[in-house]
Amino acid sequence: MSLYRDDGIVLRTWRLGEADRIVVLLTAEHGKVRGVAKGVRKTRSKFGGRLEPTSHVDVQLHRGRGDLDVVTQAETLDRFENLRLDAERFAEASAVMEAVDVVAPDREPDENRYRMLLGALRTLDERPAALVVPAFLLKLLAHEGLAPQLDACVRCGSEGPLVAVDPGEGGVLCETCRRGMAVSSSAVAVMRAVCWARRDPVPSPGPARAPGWVGRSSPGPRPASGRGGRRGGDGPCWPAAGRSR
Ligand SMILES: [Zn+2]
């Protein structure tokens, strides 16, 4: 299979020589791939402006011998115009794309990861809300098997009151074990709602805010193995596996 076609989202791009560009795409069926778009920076490029970060495209690529494929066709499926014209929304979209770029291995298909990213971009484009990015990052961590422990103190197992959260520990902490960042019970409730929701990627915005570390542009430190984050695919944080294409 040297030629393949897929739906993809452009995560980032960079210049290659005078006229070409390297494009990193998260595709639905081929995982994260890198391709060269030849002549993309010429005014009469056949790709036009279709291969920009956040572009949702139907692409055809030629599988190269090395890491780089060659983009042979690209048709726009969605430009997310609102998102591109608003600096704040674009920054939020960049944060979710950067996080996905960090966690997604090359050429390992994961349709759930792809659908989560597409859903987040759509939401940022159509109905942005303060919790979209933190909720996405929590869900992404959960998807990668690194969800924070939220049901009991990550050090002693006490059910509460839970008063702090520490990403290094991998979850929430009780009064006795507290470290990291102070957190209100409503913030814990928001994180649980995000992580334990079975369906939708984005909770309705409420008065509570998720802790600051949840909104960073990268997924943050990984919990030490054997303690902390939930692992495996059957925990309560596993995202909905909706395949309604
Ligand atoms: Zn404790």
Boltz pocket constraint, residues with backbone or C-beta under 6 A from the ligand:
constraints:
  - pocket:
      binder: B
      contacts: [[A, 153], [A, 154], [A, 155], [A, 156], [A, 157], [A, 158], [A, 173], [A, 174], [A, 175], [A, 176], [A, 177], [A, 178]]
      max_distance: 6.0
